[in-house]
Amino acid sequence: MKIYQHYSLYGFSNVYLVGNDETLEALIIDPAEMNAAILGHIEKNGYELKSIFITHNHPHHIRGLKTLLKIYDAQVYAANASVTGFPCRTLRDGESVSTCDFDVDVFSVPGHSPDSLVFRISGALFTGDALHAGLIGKTLSSYNAVTLADRLRTKILNQADEYLILPGHGPPSTVGTERRFNVGLEPSYPKMVTARYDFFV
Protein backbone atom coordinates (compact mmCIF):
# COMPACT_ATOMS: atom_id res chain seq x y z
CA MET A 1 0.00 0.00 0.00
CA LYS A 2 1.25 3.46 -0.94
CA ILE A 3 -0.32 6.62 0.41
CA TYR A 4 0.09 9.94 -1.39
CA GLN A 5 -1.05 13.18 0.23
CA HIS A 6 -2.00 16.28 -1.74
CA TYR A 7 -2.45 19.65 -0.02
CA SER A 8 -5.37 21.59 -1.47
CA LEU A 9 -5.42 25.36 -1.14
CA TYR A 10 -9.20 25.20 -1.26
CA GLY A 11 -9.99 24.95 2.44
CA PHE A 12 -6.37 23.97 3.16
CA SER A 13 -7.52 20.36 2.97
CA ASN A 14 -5.69 17.06 2.53
CA VAL A 15 -6.53 14.74 -0.34
CA TYR A 16 -5.28 11.15 -0.01
CA LEU A 17 -4.58 8.76 -2.87
CA VAL A 18 -4.08 5.16 -1.72
CA GLY A 19 -2.54 2.91 -4.36
CA ASN A 20 -1.98 -0.81 -4.69
CA ASP A 21 1.11 -1.39 -6.83
CA GLU A 22 0.30 -5.07 -7.25
CA THR A 23 -3.22 -4.69 -8.65
CA LEU A 24 -2.58 -1.18 -10.04
CA GLU A 25 -5.82 -0.02 -8.47
CA ALA A 26 -6.32 3.04 -6.29
CA LEU A 27 -8.82 4.89 -4.17
CA ILE A 28 -9.13 8.52 -3.12
CA ILE A 29 -10.23 9.85 0.24
CA ASP A 30 -11.84 13.32 0.30
CA PRO A 31 -11.36 14.82 -3.19
CA ALA A 32 -11.10 18.45 -2.06
CA GLU A 33 -10.03 19.31 -5.58
CA MET A 34 -8.85 17.62 -8.73
CA ASN A 35 -5.96 19.24 -10.56
CA ALA A 36 -3.24 18.25 -13.01
CA ALA A 37 -0.88 17.17 -10.23
CA ILE A 38 -3.32 14.65 -8.75
CA LEU A 39 -4.54 13.35 -12.08
CA GLY A 40 -0.99 13.14 -13.37
CA HIS A 41 0.03 11.10 -10.36
CA ILE A 42 -2.78 8.60 -10.96
CA GLU A 43 -1.83 8.23 -14.61
CA LYS A 44 1.93 8.16 -13.99
CA ASN A 45 1.53 5.17 -11.70
CA GLY A 46 -0.85 3.45 -14.10
CA TYR A 47 -3.58 3.24 -11.46
CA GLU A 48 -7.19 2.45 -12.19
CA LEU A 49 -9.24 4.57 -9.81
CA LYS A 50 -11.87 2.27 -8.34
CA SER A 51 -13.29 4.03 -5.30
CA ILE A 52 -13.82 7.42 -3.66
CA PHE A 53 -14.42 7.66 0.09
CA ILE A 54 -15.99 10.75 1.68
CA THR A 55 -15.36 11.36 5.39
CA HIS A 56 -18.09 14.02 5.56
CA ASN A 57 -20.10 16.25 3.27
CA HIS A 58 -18.41 19.64 3.71
CA PRO A 59 -17.56 21.62 0.54
CA HIS A 60 -13.80 21.79 1.09
CA HIS A 61 -13.55 17.98 1.11
CA ILE A 62 -15.73 17.17 -1.91
CA ARG A 63 -15.24 20.02 -4.38
CA GLY A 64 -13.24 17.83 -6.78
CA LEU A 65 -15.79 15.01 -6.92
CA LYS A 66 -17.59 16.26 -10.02
CA THR A 67 -14.36 16.54 -12.03
CA LEU A 68 -13.13 13.18 -10.81
CA LEU A 69 -16.29 11.39 -11.90
CA LYS A 70 -16.09 12.93 -15.36
CA ILE A 71 -12.78 11.14 -15.83
CA TYR A 72 -13.09 7.89 -13.88
CA ASP A 73 -15.87 5.38 -13.37
CA ALA A 74 -15.42 5.06 -9.61
CA GLN A 75 -17.79 4.01 -6.83
CA VAL A 76 -18.44 6.73 -4.24
CA TYR A 77 -18.77 5.69 -0.59
CA ALA A 78 -20.20 7.98 2.10
CA ALA A 79 -22.59 8.13 5.05
CA ASN A 80 -25.10 9.88 2.78
CA ALA A 81 -27.10 8.36 -0.09
CA SER A 82 -25.81 11.12 -2.39
CA VAL A 83 -23.12 13.80 -2.38
CA THR A 84 -23.54 16.89 -4.59
CA GLY A 85 -26.12 14.96 -6.57
CA PHE A 86 -23.97 11.87 -7.17
CA PRO A 87 -25.31 8.57 -5.79
CA CYS A 88 -23.22 6.90 -3.11
CA ARG A 89 -22.90 3.46 -1.63
CA THR A 90 -24.07 4.21 1.92
CA LEU A 91 -21.74 3.20 4.74
CA ARG A 92 -22.61 2.35 8.33
CA ASP A 93 -20.64 2.11 11.57
CA GLY A 94 -18.73 -1.15 11.91
CA GLU A 95 -18.96 -2.00 8.23
CA SER A 96 -16.00 -3.18 6.16
CA VAL A 97 -15.64 -2.64 2.41
CA SER A 98 -13.27 -4.54 0.12
CA THR A 99 -11.79 -2.50 -2.73
CA CYS A 100 -8.44 -2.37 -4.54
CA ASP A 101 -7.54 -5.53 -2.58
CA PHE A 102 -7.75 -3.47 0.64
CA ASP A 103 -10.18 -3.87 3.53
CA VAL A 104 -11.60 -0.47 4.47
CA ASP A 105 -13.12 -0.44 7.97
CA VAL A 106 -15.72 2.20 8.76
CA PHE A 107 -16.26 4.08 12.04
CA SER A 108 -19.05 6.60 12.66
CA VAL A 109 -17.85 9.56 14.74
CA PRO A 110 -20.55 12.27 14.75
CA GLY A 111 -19.89 15.59 16.43
CA HIS A 112 -18.08 17.77 13.91
CA SER A 113 -20.85 16.80 11.50
CA PRO A 114 -23.64 14.22 11.77
CA ASP A 115 -22.20 12.21 8.88
CA SER A 116 -18.53 12.09 9.95
CA LEU A 117 -16.78 8.80 9.21
CA VAL A 118 -13.26 7.53 9.86
CA PHE A 119 -11.74 4.97 7.49
CA ARG A 120 -9.09 2.44 8.52
CA ILE A 121 -6.90 0.80 5.91
CA SER A 122 -4.29 -1.47 7.44
CA GLY A 123 -2.45 0.71 10.00
CA ALA A 124 -3.71 4.06 8.70
CA LEU A 125 -6.75 5.96 9.98
CA PHE A 126 -8.19 8.64 7.70
CA THR A 127 -10.02 10.84 10.18
CA GLY A 128 -11.41 13.70 8.08
CA ASP A 129 -12.28 16.58 10.40
CA ALA A 130 -13.11 14.38 13.40
CA LEU A 131 -9.52 14.27 14.64
CA HIS A 132 -6.49 16.42 13.85
CA ALA A 133 -2.98 16.51 15.26
CA GLY A 134 -3.50 18.02 18.73
CA LEU A 135 -7.19 18.85 18.29
CA ILE A 136 -10.57 17.27 17.75
CA GLY A 137 -12.94 18.58 15.08
CA LYS A 138 -14.74 21.83 15.75
CA THR A 139 -18.34 21.53 16.88
CA LEU A 140 -21.24 23.91 17.39
CA SER A 141 -21.95 22.96 20.99
CA SER A 142 -20.41 21.53 24.13
CA TYR A 143 -22.71 18.51 23.78
CA ASN A 144 -21.31 17.72 20.34
CA ALA A 145 -17.75 18.16 21.61
CA VAL A 146 -18.39 15.63 24.39
CA THR A 147 -20.06 13.23 21.94
CA LEU A 148 -17.17 13.45 19.49
CA ALA A 149 -14.51 13.00 22.19
CA ASP A 150 -16.32 9.94 23.58
CA ARG A 151 -16.59 8.35 20.11
CA LEU A 152 -12.94 9.03 19.39
CA ARG A 153 -11.84 7.44 22.68
CA THR A 154 -13.92 4.29 22.26
CA LYS A 155 -13.50 3.75 18.50
CA ILE A 156 -10.29 5.38 17.30
CA LEU A 157 -7.90 6.05 20.17
CA ASN A 158 -8.28 2.55 21.60
CA GLN A 159 -6.33 1.20 18.62
CA ALA A 160 -2.60 0.50 18.42
CA ASP A 161 -0.26 3.35 19.37
CA GLU A 162 1.65 3.16 16.10
CA TYR A 163 -1.40 3.54 13.84
CA LEU A 164 -1.14 6.63 11.67
CA ILE A 165 -3.68 9.44 11.96
CA LEU A 166 -4.15 11.08 8.56
CA PRO A 167 -6.49 14.05 9.07
CA GLY A 168 -8.47 16.24 6.71
CA HIS A 169 -6.31 19.23 7.65
CA GLY A 170 -2.81 19.60 8.99
CA PRO A 171 0.05 17.15 9.58
CA PRO A 172 -0.17 13.42 10.31
CA SER A 173 0.09 11.99 13.81
CA THR A 174 -0.28 8.66 15.59
CA VAL A 175 -2.91 7.15 17.84
CA GLY A 176 -0.49 7.03 20.77
CA THR A 177 0.43 10.71 20.40
CA GLU A 178 -3.18 11.87 20.21
CA ARG A 179 -4.28 9.72 23.13
CA ARG A 180 -1.64 11.38 25.32
CA PHE A 181 -1.52 14.96 24.10
CA ASN A 182 -4.70 15.95 22.23
CA VAL A 183 -6.11 19.02 23.99
CA GLY A 184 -9.60 18.34 22.64
CA LEU A 185 -9.81 15.29 24.90
CA GLU A 186 -9.17 17.27 28.09
CA PRO A 187 -12.22 17.48 30.43
CA SER A 188 -12.21 21.29 30.30
CA TYR A 189 -12.32 21.48 26.50
CA PRO A 190 -16.14 21.33 25.94
CA LYS A 191 -16.60 24.45 28.09
CA MET A 192 -14.54 26.44 25.57
CA VAL A 193 -16.71 25.50 22.59
CA THR A 194 -18.77 28.31 21.06
CA ALA A 195 -21.36 28.26 18.29
CA ARG A 196 -19.05 30.03 15.81
CA TYR A 197 -18.21 27.66 12.95
CA ASP A 198 -14.84 27.92 11.22
CA PHE A 199 -15.02 27.01 7.50
CA PHE A 200 -11.55 25.55 7.42
CA VAL A 201 -11.68 22.98 10.22
Order of alpha helices (4+ residues) and beta strands (2+ residues): beta-beta-beta-alpha-beta-alpha-alpha-beta-beta-beta-beta-beta-beta-beta-beta-beta-beta-alpha-beta-beta-alpha
